[in-house]
Amino acid sequence: MTADEKAKAKTEQAKGAAKEAAGRAVGNERLTASGRADQMKGDARQAKEKTKDIGKH
């Protein structure tokens, strides 16, 4: 996994967690769902990069 892609995945996951928490705090379901979506994007990016790494070995 390249360092840049790993950082992007972690950033998306953290941003999503923050949005989800903020959405829950104010009772905004749309913001909560958006945060979950961002987290899933980060998870998918991370999984894709790990798969690439496995293919290289």
N, C-alpha and C positions, 0 to 999 in steps of 0.2 A: 504494500500500500504506500503510495507516495505520501510524503509528509503534507503536501498541499491538500490532497483529497481527504486525508485523515482529518486535517484541521477543519475543512469545510463540513465534514460529517459531524464532528463534535460541535461545531458552531450551530449547525441546524438543530441538533438535538437539544442544545442548551437554550437556544432561542425558542424552540417549541415548548420546552418545559416552563419557561418563564411566561409565555403567552397563555399556556393552559392554566397556570397558577393564578395569573391575573384575571383570567376569565372566570374562574371559580370564585375568586374573592369578590368580584362585583356582580356575580350571577349572570354573566353574559355567555350563553351557550355557544354562540357563534365564535367568539374569541377562544373559548375552550377547545372547540372542534378544530379551529385553525391551528392551535398549538399542537394538538395531537397529530395533525397532518404534517406539520413541520418536523416533528419528532420521527414520524414514519419515513419521511424523505431522507433524513439523516441516517436512519437505520438501514434503509435500502442502499444508500451510497456506500456505507461502511461494508455491508455484505458484498456488494459488487466488487469493491476493492480487495476484500479478503479472498474472494474467489479468484481474482486475477493473480494474487500472490501465490495461491495454492497451485495454480496452473504453471507458474514459473519454476516450481521445484520438481 
